[in-house]
Amino acid sequence: MTKRLLTGRRSALNIAAICLGLLAAVGMFCWPLFASREIAQQSGLAQAGFTLLMPALVALVLVQVTNGRLDSRRLAVLGVLAALASVIRMLGAGTAGIETIFFLILIGGFVFGADFGFLLGSTSLLTSALFTGGFGPWLPFQMVAAGLVGLGAGLLPKTLNPRVTLGAYAIVSSFVYGGLMTMWNWPFIAGTETSFGWVAGGGPLLNLQHFVTYELFTGGLLWDSGRAATTAVLIWLTAPALIATLNRAATRAGFER
């Protein structure tokens, strides 16, 4: 009985640590919406701090997610899917917003669960960077954003048509991913002297309006539309067969979903 209580307490603490870590990560993406005028005066220092802190936060969340849940069979499945996603990503190369990696992250998260989805999203982007040499201060942000996309896929209801559910989620999550990746350094790209620039201390609503204007003006939303269309089409074409295959793999690997 005591052992069960201790296990449940550790599990609750683990979940709490994951949630706090993810909330902190989202806060790092969205800091321009909530920064006060005092913080805005040191925005360059704040961004540098976020850039240095994000890798540590990624490591913390990954450790918490894998704590006691990633045995050799699960690790093998994760490694195969992450490597496959990395190879698939090179087929799209991001041209005109065409991203071929996200459909596999979504389906993997949908089949294996939210924690696995976060791991698959983040490790797929890391492995892809190893293959292509795409290292830079943006990589930890890409890892967290893709991890959140995979995590969300794992929370989708399983009772509805997977094609429709995943397709709709693919469209929404593509714009969320693109928005997060632009938001964290938007003040330094757009500046503060334009109608679509960052307003220091302007509050969430005003800065969100300026950010959407910036995305429209620069074609960011059009770029994200390419990602959304590509991911939705690939899910429509592959979801039935791929979900069936991964479900069999999940059963053999003993996944608890």
C-alpha positions as CSV (number, residue, x, y, z in Angstrom):
1,M,0.0,0.0,0.0
2,T,2.8,2.4,1.0
3,K,4.7,1.5,-2.2
4,R,1.6,2.2,-4.3
5,L,1.2,5.6,-2.6
6,L,4.8,6.5,-3.2
7,T,4.5,5.5,-6.8
8,G,1.4,7.6,-7.3
9,R,3.0,10.6,-5.6
10,R,6.1,10.3,-7.8
11,S,3.8,10.1,-10.9
12,A,1.9,13.2,-9.8
13,L,5.1,15.1,-9.2
14,N,6.4,13.9,-12.6
15,I,3.2,15.2,-14.3
16,A,3.4,18.5,-12.5
17,A,7.0,19.0,-13.5
18,I,6.1,18.2,-17.1
19,C,3.2,20.7,-17.1
20,L,5.3,23.4,-15.5
21,G,8.1,22.9,-18.0
22,L,5.8,23.1,-20.9
23,L,4.1,26.2,-19.6
24,A,7.5,27.8,-19.2
25,A,8.4,26.8,-22.7
26,V,5.2,28.3,-24.1
27,G,5.9,31.4,-22.1
28,M,9.3,31.7,-23.8
29,F,7.6,31.6,-27.2
30,C,4.9,34.2,-26.3
31,W,6.9,36.6,-24.2
32,P,6.3,39.6,-26.6
33,L,2.5,39.4,-25.8
34,F,3.0,39.9,-22.1
35,A,6.3,41.9,-21.7
36,S,6.0,45.0,-19.7
37,R,7.7,48.3,-20.6
38,E,10.4,47.6,-18.0
39,I,11.1,44.2,-19.5
40,A,10.9,45.6,-23.0
41,Q,13.8,47.9,-22.2
42,Q,16.0,44.8,-21.8
43,S,14.3,42.7,-24.5
44,G,17.6,41.8,-26.1
45,L,18.9,40.4,-22.8
46,A,15.6,38.6,-22.3
47,Q,15.8,36.9,-25.7
48,A,19.4,35.9,-25.1
49,G,18.3,34.4,-21.8
50,F,15.4,32.5,-23.4
51,T,17.8,31.2,-26.1
52,L,20.2,29.8,-23.5
53,L,17.5,28.5,-21.1
54,M,15.3,26.7,-23.7
55,P,17.8,23.8,-24.2
56,A,17.9,23.2,-20.5
57,L,14.2,23.3,-20.3
58,V,13.9,20.8,-23.2
59,A,16.3,18.4,-21.4
60,L,14.3,18.7,-18.2
61,V,11.0,17.9,-19.9
62,L,12.5,15.0,-21.9
63,V,13.9,13.5,-18.7
64,Q,10.5,13.9,-16.9
65,V,8.6,12.4,-19.9
66,T,10.9,9.4,-20.2
67,N,11.1,8.8,-16.4
68,G,10.2,5.1,-16.0
69,R,8.2,4.9,-19.2
70,L,10.8,4.3,-22.0
71,D,12.0,0.8,-22.0
72,S,14.1,-0.8,-24.8
73,R,11.1,-1.7,-27.0
74,R,9.6,1.8,-26.7
75,L,13.0,3.4,-27.3
76,A,13.4,1.2,-30.5
77,V,10.1,2.3,-31.8
78,L,10.9,6.0,-31.1
79,G,14.3,5.7,-32.7
80,V,12.9,4.1,-35.9
81,L,10.1,6.7,-36.2
82,A,12.3,9.7,-35.5
83,A,14.9,8.5,-38.1
84,L,12.1,7.9,-40.6
85,A,10.6,11.3,-39.9
86,S,14.0,12.9,-40.4
87,V,14.5,11.3,-43.8
88,I,10.9,12.2,-44.8
89,R,11.6,15.8,-43.8
90,M,14.3,16.1,-46.4
91,L,11.8,15.3,-49.2
92,G,9.9,18.5,-48.5
93,A,12.9,20.8,-47.7
94,G,10.4,23.5,-46.5
95,T,10.0,24.9,-50.0
96,A,6.9,27.1,-50.2
97,G,6.0,25.9,-46.8
98,I,5.9,22.2,-47.8
99,E,6.8,20.3,-44.7
100,T,6.6,16.5,-44.9
101,I,7.7,15.6,-41.4
102,F,4.6,16.5,-39.4
103,F,2.1,13.9,-40.6
104,L,4.3,11.1,-39.1
105,I,4.6,13.0,-35.8
106,L,0.9,13.5,-35.6
107,I,0.1,9.9,-36.4
108,G,2.8,8.6,-34.0
109,G,1.4,10.8,-31.2
110,F,-2.2,9.8,-32.0
111,V,-1.3,6.0,-31.8
112,F,1.2,5.9,-29.0
113,G,0.0,8.7,-26.7
114,A,0.7,12.3,-25.7
115,D,4.1,11.7,-23.9
116,F,5.4,9.6,-26.9
117,G,4.1,12.3,-29.2
118,F,6.1,15.0,-27.4
119,L,9.2,12.8,-27.6
120,L,8.7,11.9,-31.3
121,G,8.2,15.6,-32.2
122,S,11.2,16.9,-30.4
123,T,13.6,14.0,-31.3
124,S,12.6,14.1,-34.9
125,L,13.6,17.7,-35.2
126,L,16.9,17.0,-33.4
127,T,17.7,14.0,-35.6
128,S,16.8,16.0,-38.7
129,A,19.3,18.7,-37.6
130,L,21.9,16.0,-37.2
131,F,21.3,14.8,-40.8
132,T,21.2,18.3,-42.4
133,G,23.5,20.3,-40.1
134,G,20.6,22.6,-39.2
135,F,21.9,23.6,-35.8
136,G,21.3,27.0,-34.4
137,P,19.6,28.9,-31.6
138,W,16.3,28.1,-33.2
139,L,16.6,24.3,-32.8
140,P,15.4,24.0,-29.2
141,F,12.4,26.1,-30.0
142,Q,11.7,23.9,-33.0
143,M,12.0,20.8,-30.8
144,V,9.6,22.2,-28.2
145,A,7.1,23.4,-30.8
146,A,7.1,20.1,-32.7
147,G,6.9,18.3,-29.3
148,L,3.8,20.2,-28.4
149,V,2.2,19.4,-31.8
150,G,2.9,15.7,-31.2
151,L,1.6,15.9,-27.6
152,G,-1.7,17.5,-28.8
153,A,-2.1,14.6,-31.3
154,G,-1.9,12.2,-28.5
155,L,-4.8,13.9,-26.7
156,L,-7.2,13.7,-29.6
157,P,-10.3,11.4,-29.2
158,K,-9.9,8.0,-30.6
159,T,-13.6,7.4,-31.1
160,L,-14.0,9.7,-34.2
161,N,-12.8,9.1,-37.8
162,P,-9.0,9.4,-37.5
163,R,-8.6,10.8,-41.0
164,V,-11.0,13.7,-40.2
165,T,-9.8,14.2,-36.6
166,L,-6.1,14.2,-37.5
167,G,-6.7,16.2,-40.7
168,A,-8.4,19.0,-38.9
169,Y,-5.8,19.0,-36.1
170,A,-3.1,19.0,-38.8
171,I,-4.4,22.3,-40.1
172,V,-4.7,24.0,-36.7
173,S,-1.4,22.7,-35.4
174,S,0.5,23.8,-38.5
175,F,-0.5,27.4,-37.9
176,V,0.2,27.1,-34.2
177,Y,3.7,25.7,-34.9
178,G,4.4,28.5,-37.4
179,G,3.1,31.2,-35.1
180,L,5.2,30.0,-32.2
181,M,8.3,29.8,-34.3
182,T,7.8,33.4,-35.5
183,M,6.5,34.9,-32.2
184,W,9.6,34.5,-30.0
185,N,11.9,36.7,-32.3
186,W,9.2,38.8,-34.0
187,P,10.0,42.0,-32.1
188,F,13.6,41.9,-33.4
189,I,12.5,41.1,-37.0
190,A,9.6,43.5,-37.3
191,G,11.0,46.3,-35.1
192,T,8.8,48.7,-33.2
193,E,8.2,51.6,-35.6
194,T,5.7,50.0,-38.0
195,S,2.0,49.1,-37.9
196,F,2.9,45.4,-37.6
197,G,5.8,45.9,-35.2
198,W,6.0,45.0,-31.5
199,V,4.5,47.6,-29.1
200,A,6.6,47.4,-25.9
201,G,4.1,47.0,-23.0
202,G,1.2,47.2,-25.4
203,G,-0.6,44.2,-23.9
204,P,-1.6,40.9,-25.4
205,L,-4.5,42.0,-27.6
206,L,-2.8,44.9,-29.3
207,N,0.4,42.9,-29.9
208,L,-1.5,39.9,-31.2
209,Q,-3.3,42.2,-33.7
210,H,0.1,43.5,-34.8
211,F,1.5,40.0,-35.0
212,V,-1.3,38.8,-37.2
213,T,-0.8,41.8,-39.5
214,Y,2.9,41.0,-39.6
215,E,2.2,37.4,-40.6
216,L,-0.2,38.6,-43.4
217,F,2.2,41.2,-44.6
218,T,5.3,38.9,-44.7
219,G,3.4,35.8,-46.1
220,G,4.0,33.8,-42.9
221,L,0.4,32.6,-42.9
222,L,0.7,31.6,-46.6
223,W,3.8,29.6,-45.7
224,D,2.0,27.9,-42.8
225,S,-0.9,27.2,-45.2
226,G,1.6,25.1,-47.3
227,R,2.5,23.1,-44.2
228,A,-1.1,22.7,-43.3
229,A,-2.1,21.5,-46.7
230,T,0.8,19.1,-47.1
231,T,0.3,17.6,-43.6
232,A,-3.5,17.2,-44.1
233,V,-3.1,15.6,-47.5
234,L,-0.4,13.1,-46.3
235,I,-2.6,12.2,-43.4
236,W,-5.5,11.6,-45.6
237,L,-3.4,9.3,-47.9
238,T,-1.5,7.4,-45.2
239,A,-3.5,7.4,-42.0
240,P,-5.6,4.2,-42.3
241,A,-2.7,2.0,-43.2
242,L,-0.1,3.7,-41.0
243,I,-2.4,3.7,-37.9
244,A,-3.1,0.0,-38.3
245,T,0.6,-0.8,-38.7
246,L,1.6,1.3,-35.7
247,N,-1.2,-0.1,-33.6
248,R,0.2,-3.6,-34.2
249,A,3.7,-2.3,-33.2
250,A,2.2,-0.7,-30.1
251,T,0.6,-4.0,-29.1
252,R,3.9,-5.9,-29.6
253,A,5.9,-3.3,-27.7
254,G,3.5,-3.3,-24.8
255,F,2.6,0.4,-24.9
256,E,0.3,1.6,-22.2
257,R,-1.9,4.2,-23.9
